[in-house]
């Protein structure tokens, strides 16, 4: 009987184990083994080396072996194993684990070697015997200790071991030693400074001015007044904690966007908002910048501020106080200087006039005060907002530069939630001035050439780059001068290249107006009132809209080319664009009434005035004088909406190297994605429309039939005015029907009737 044959099925190979699974198995094993060793080392009562009832033979053997090999270092081995296991469980990269293990290994051998320095031994044999008995660093620690003592001596060996330990800690923690020492030094300095201030305030308690105080033993009363004014300076304090900022600097009218958003350039439509609710998936694939990958630049790419100490500052201030009081006293004005505020470029003396002294009398003595103080100009603020004193602002002999990085690293800028937070500079007390463009909501900048206007524009742009991603804020720049803003052409935040043609600028502004109207249509259809509420409603759908900032570097050039269109567009945007998330920054170096018109001023309430040549220009910008007394080089008067008076600010300095570093950081991560239709030249369209006239065909037939062409002929035959007849003649000349102007002679007719018909049918090319 034949045996039944059975078919043998091939064995399928098993699936390979993933690296992640291998790491988890190894990590769990290491942690379990480390816990077992810890129990053997710490939790076994009695003699841990001989208690086999609880540890078992393997436990006793492992403790004996480790004690003989590494001595007291056996307590460190379980810690290293637990850390290694956690790294494997977290599936860290191989290079990361390798670096940590190297650091921990170097630190371990340094520790066990260092432990054996405290073992009393003289020969190599005694070293090794003490190590095998479990003392110090064990056999390995004893061997390394003896080698290093013979090679470098006790002191040299200890120095090398300390250095190796520090290097291993740096490898493990990846913390810079220099930055740690610097932070520690700053913390110690601040602690000592606060301790000194506390002791001074505790030991020398100020007497409150609670009215007249009777002198002891006399019936007369004596008023306690400070002998010296309070001097406030932040010149050397890099960590100014807080400053009393008004609401316009900290509380935005519109809350920031709740979630980063993506901007998709429309292929057929030139707006950021049209048909946003019905966006298609292929359009989303065009986005190259993912929010998880784009990183906002850090301040480490900027230059560090250099502090210049002035040891004569207190003496100069004391001399100026004496001169100021003596000068006013010589004119019969009794004052008392109560406080001195030292800023980067200005020193303000706050003085309290005696009863009966008119404020106007002090204001009229500005030139005399400047003469006696040997100052180029003196600005008097009477009174100082919020105080019952008069402020006299005197330029410093040595102006300190305010670094852009210095203001960015302040708490006022870093903690501001708005994406349109801008760093302007420092006020006359040395406090940082940070504003929110969303609360302004539009800004007018004006000043003479070289006063710091262009640097301020660069500061505004770069401040936004340090706050917002390309999907959160979009920029549209207009630069008729073609040299100030062209460096930003690589920014991914731009919706179009920097507009340098004044004729195209009018079309770009019209695009912004259309974008504003489209957004309001979307808001109306969704039942919201502003951009913040719309983005809050759409935050889970990915249909949020970005804020848009329009920057115009030179308004005068645009007003020369197309004053009507530019003024209408600016006024419409200034009146309505705030709720749509669109904000204007307009700058000009010609602050005259034909450039900054009444409509523009009325709709742009926030202004920055740099140094100007006359008081008339200052009134054009600020509706008051004062800008004509500014020093230039960033000295400005900042008048935000809602502020009672302008604030004097020393603007930050931003070098070309810093600008290039910021732009390179942003452009290396993403490329600009321009929207179509923004730079369409409306003037070219108007020119095409102007080449068509209802009488064109009849005029062409008339001149061809008559054999001559003149403006007077068209006027007589069609009974039209000279302007329209001349325009018809220009159209005929542009189309090649008649020749050029020849004085009093009629123009030559260059085309026959058949040629004209072929031209109209498109069979004849120009």
Secondary structure by P-SEA (a helix, b strand, c coil): cccbbbbbbcccccccccaaaaaaaaaaaaaaaaaaaaaaccccccccccccccccaaaaaaaaaaaaaccccccaaaaaaaaaaaaaaacccaaaaaaaaaaaaaaaaaaaaaaacccccccaaaaaaaaaacccccaaaaaaaaaaaacccaaaaaaaaaaaaaaaaaaaccccaaaaaaaaaaaaaaaaaaaaaaaaaaaccccccccccccccccbbbbbbbcccbbbbcccccccccccccccccccccccccbbbbbbbbccccccccccccccaaaaaacccccccccccccccbbbbbbbbbcaaaaaaaaaaaaaaaaaaaacbbbbbcbbbbcccbbbbbbbbcccccaaaaaaaaaaaaaaacccccccccccccccbbbbbbbbcbbbbbbaaaaaacccccccccccccccccccccbbbbbbcccccbbbbbbcccccaaaaaaaaaaaaaaccccccbbbbbbbccccccccccccccccccccccccaaaaaaaaaaaaaaaaaaaaaaaccccaaaaaaaaccccbbbbbbbbbbccaaaaaaccaaaaaaaaaaaaaccccccbbbbbbbcccccccccaaaaaacccccccccccaaaaaaacccccccccccccbbbbbcccccbbbbbbbbbbcaaaaaaaaaaaaaaccccccccccccaaaaaaaaaacccaaaaaaaaaaaaccccaaaaaaaccccaaaaaaaaaaaaaacccccccccccccccccaaaaaaaaaccccc
